[in-house]
């Protein structure tokens, strides 16, 4: 079952979770909200219900920690409420992931780098989901920027969407490097997530295959392989 915004309708979510909890499914299924929860719409009660129903993986889409950009992109997340909920979810010892985005046309360099500081305050994430803006047809950004050769790389017009490439966005690559080096490859964060993967039922082989997909062979051999072996030897 796939639902790309599982908690859009709160009452529907609560009803479905209670049906699972009160059925023979409880304890026999695992729920992976890979990209389907809006974090500031959650409450402790809903998080508890999600865990009771078998949730082992939650991803929340943050995009930007800039209140100004939140208004511009019309997401308007309550960032304080989001952080509170994320920390409560982390206390349940399940997998957490966050989606961030850089490259908005109106974005300042300081706003882009603020992602790094914001991420530092959050519990460890498993997958480094940091994206650059993609402009989809018929969106406001598409209408405003798509035909400007100085702003958008539109060499391949057959693609359904287009990566945003702004001449002033060269800092994006530095942010990517720091995001990976400081948070994804941090040894303590890796050890934490490997332990959580084992706790929620991943086998050693599944954990190895996951990290081989997420990282380079060199990094895997030099850092991650030993951490996985260490965890499964305990």
C-alpha positions in Angstrom: 0.0 0.0 0.0 1.5 3.3 -1.0 0.2 6.7 0.3 2.3 9.7 -0.5 0.8 11.9 2.2 -0.4 9.4 4.8 -1.4 12.0 7.4 -3.1 14.6 5.2 -6.5 13.5 6.6 -5.8 13.1 10.3 -9.1 11.4 11.1 -8.6 8.9 8.3 -5.1 8.2 9.7 -6.3 7.7 13.2 -9.2 5.4 12.1 -6.9 3.2 10.0 -4.2 2.9 12.7 -6.8 1.9 15.3 -8.2 -0.7 12.9 -4.7 -2.2 12.6 -4.1 -2.1 16.4 -7.3 -3.8 17.1 -6.9 -6.6 14.5 -4.8 -9.6 13.9 -2.4 -7.4 11.9 -0.9 -5.9 15.0 2.6 -7.3 15.5 2.5 -8.9 12.1 3.1 -6.0 9.7 5.7 -3.2 9.5 4.7 0.3 8.2 7.3 2.3 6.3 6.4 5.9 5.8 9.2 6.4 3.3 8.0 9.9 2.2 4.5 10.1 3.4 4.2 12.2 6.5 3.9 16.0 7.1 5.8 16.3 10.4 4.1 19.4 11.9 0.6 17.8 11.6 1.6 15.0 13.9 0.9 14.8 17.6 2.3 12.6 20.3 -0.9 10.7 20.3 -0.7 10.0 16.6 3.0 9.1 16.8 2.1 6.6 19.6 -0.6 5.1 17.4 1.8 4.9 14.4 4.3 3.0 16.6 1.6 0.7 18.0 0.4 -0.1 14.5 3.9 -1.2 13.5 5.6 1.9 12.0 9.4 1.4 11.9 10.4 4.1 9.4 9.3 7.8 9.1 10.4 10.4 6.6 9.4 14.0 6.9 9.8 16.6 4.1 11.2 19.8 5.5 12.6 21.4 2.3 14.0 24.5 4.0 14.5 25.8 7.5 14.0 29.4 6.3 10.6 30.8 7.4 10.8 33.3 4.5 11.3 30.5 1.9 8.6 28.4 3.6 6.1 31.2 2.8 7.4 31.6 -0.8 7.1 27.9 -1.6 3.7 27.8 0.2 4.6 25.0 2.4 4.4 27.0 5.7 5.6 24.2 8.0 5.6 25.0 11.7 9.3 24.4 12.2 9.3 24.4 16.0 6.4 21.9 16.1 8.2 19.8 13.5 11.4 19.6 15.6 9.4 18.7 18.7 7.7 15.9 16.8 11.0 14.6 15.2 12.6 14.3 18.6 9.6 12.4 20.0 9.7 10.0 17.0 13.4 9.5 17.6 12.7 8.5 21.2 10.8 5.5 19.8 14.0 4.2 18.2 12.8 3.9 14.7 14.4 5.0 11.4 14.1 8.7 10.6 14.8 10.6 7.3 14.4 14.2 6.3 14.0 15.7 2.9 15.8 19.1 2.3 15.9 21.1 -0.9 18.3 23.8 -2.1 18.4 26.0 -5.2 15.2 28.0 -4.9 15.4 31.1 -7.1 14.9 33.5 -4.2 17.2 31.6 -1.8 20.2 33.5 -0.3 23.4 31.7 0.4 22.9 32.0 4.2 19.5 30.4 3.8 20.9 27.5 1.9 23.7 26.9 4.5 21.1 27.1 7.3 20.1 23.6 6.3 23.4 22.3 7.7 22.8 24.0 11.1 19.2 22.8 11.2 20.2 19.2 10.4 22.8 19.3 13.2 20.0 19.8 15.7 18.0 16.8 14.5 18.4 13.1 15.4 20.5 11.0 13.0 19.0 10.3 9.5 19.5 7.1 7.6 19.4 8.3 4.0 20.9 11.7 3.0 17.9 13.1 1.1 19.1 16.5 0.0 17.8 17.7 -3.4 18.2 20.6 -5.8 15.0 22.2 -7.0 13.3 20.6 -10.0 10.9 22.7 -12.0 7.8 20.9 -13.2 5.7 22.1 -16.1 2.7 24.3 -15.3 4.0 25.3 -11.9 4.6 28.9 -10.9 8.4 28.5 -11.0 8.1 26.9 -14.5 6.1 29.8 -15.9 8.4 32.4 -14.3 11.9 30.8 -15.0 11.7 28.1 -17.6 12.3 30.2 -20.6 15.3 32.2 -19.1 18.4 30.6 -20.4 20.5 32.2 -17.7 18.5 30.6 -15.0 17.5 27.1 -16.2 19.4 24.4 -17.9 16.9 23.3 -20.5 19.2 21.5 -23.0 17.0 18.4 -22.9 13.4 19.6 -23.4 12.1 16.1 -23.7 12.5 15.5 -19.9 9.3 15.9 -17.8 11.0 18.2 -15.4 14.1 20.4 -15.3 16.9 20.8 -12.8 17.2 24.4 -11.6 20.7 25.8 -12.4 21.3 29.4 -11.2 24.6 31.1 -11.9 24.7 32.2 -8.2 24.1 28.7 -6.8 27.6 27.4 -7.0 27.6 27.0 -3.2 25.2 24.1 -3.6 28.0 21.6 -4.2 29.8 22.7 -1.0 26.6 22.2 0.9 26.2 18.7 -0.5 29.7 17.8 0.5 29.4 19.1 4.0 25.9 17.5 4.5 27.4 14.1 3.6 30.7 14.4 5.4 29.3 16.0 8.6 26.1 14.0 9.0 25.8 10.9 6.8 29.4 9.7 7.3 29.6 10.7 10.9 30.7 7.5 12.7 28.4 7.9 15.8 25.4 8.5 13.5 26.2 5.5 11.4 26.5 3.3 14.5 23.2 4.6 15.8 21.4 3.9 12.5 22.9 0.4 12.0 21.7 -0.4 15.5 18.2 0.8 14.7 18.2 -1.2 11.5 19.0 -4.4 13.4 16.4 -3.5 16.0 13.6 -3.2 13.5 14.4 -6.5 11.9 17.0 -5.8 9.1 19.3 -8.8 8.6 23.1 -8.2 8.3 22.9 -8.9 4.6 20.0 -6.4 4.1 21.9 -3.7 6.0 25.1 -4.3 4.0 23.1 -4.1 0.7 21.4 -0.9 1.8 24.7 0.9 2.7 26.3 -0.4 -0.5 23.5 1.4 -2.4 23.9 4.6 -0.4 27.7 5.0 -0.5 30.8 4.5 -2.6 32.7 1.2 -2.4 35.7 3.0 -0.9 33.7 4.7 1.9 31.9 1.4 2.6 35.1 -0.5 3.0 36.9 2.1 5.0 34.1 3.0 7.4 30.8 1.2 7.2 31.7 -2.4 6.8 33.5 -2.7 10.1 30.6 -0.9 11.9 28.1 -3.5 10.6 30.4 -6.4 11.5 30.8 -5.0 15.0 27.1 -4.6 15.5 26.3 -8.1 14.4 29.1 -9.6 16.5 27.5 -8.3 19.7 
